């Protein structure tokens, strides 16, 4: 654990154990595995068509306006499925987004934080061979930094969800320069820092990224929970850490997501 600012280095008792990043990684993998086991006990068909993939790597190339973006995404655990995730918004709700306006941050560009570089290969990859039968990305299990706010974590998860959806759309022959999807692509994410859990659902309705042009918009839903209240002692060893107010809704919501 980190040293509190109001404790001098002379009075700080260092602790030895599993790093926070490693414990979150173990928690995510255990949660994904236990969810599959619980679902298989009630209905084996829910898990027979899905597969867990550790340390999944995806690279995608898409356009944002006139900028070509190369994205590389690392997912702690990917839940892949043979069948696509059902759409959350029907055609009427998707069409209704044509009248909605997307906030503009002009004169800043949405790609302002991206690094310009010379990339001589436009190769992209879904992270597995063409013979892999579980080609639909169902749920991303992601570890997040404790320093990030929940809205920052949601933004990171949604950006990764967008990259996954775009690459799947490209493989289906969609035009990455601005066409609408005949059938939306949907993907979930579950992200955590070990204490707080966030859930996102992203529905890709269009590859049009220019907010000034009319048309349907992509849709996203977010929610967050706290798994427990963790009290870390200031000077005692880690064995005295307290965990209170366990929230069972976290596991229930993860089960609801992976069962879709």
URURRA-V124410 format. One record per run of one state. SS is the DSSP state (H for helix, E for strand, L for the rest). FROM is the first residue (numbers start at 1). TO is the last residue. Records with the same first field share a line. If there is no record, write none. Layout:
BEGIN
SS->FROM-TO / FROM-TO
END
This chain:
BEGIN
L->1-19 / 43-44 / 49-49 / 65-66 / 82-90 / 100-124 / 126-135 / 144-149 / 172-179 / 193-195 / 207-218 / 227-228 / 232-237 / 241-241 / 245-248 / 259-260
H->20-42 / 45-48 / 91-99 / 150-171 / 238-240 / 249-258
E->50-64 / 67-81 / 125-125 / 136-143 / 180-192 / 196-206 / 219-226 / 229-231 / 242-244
END
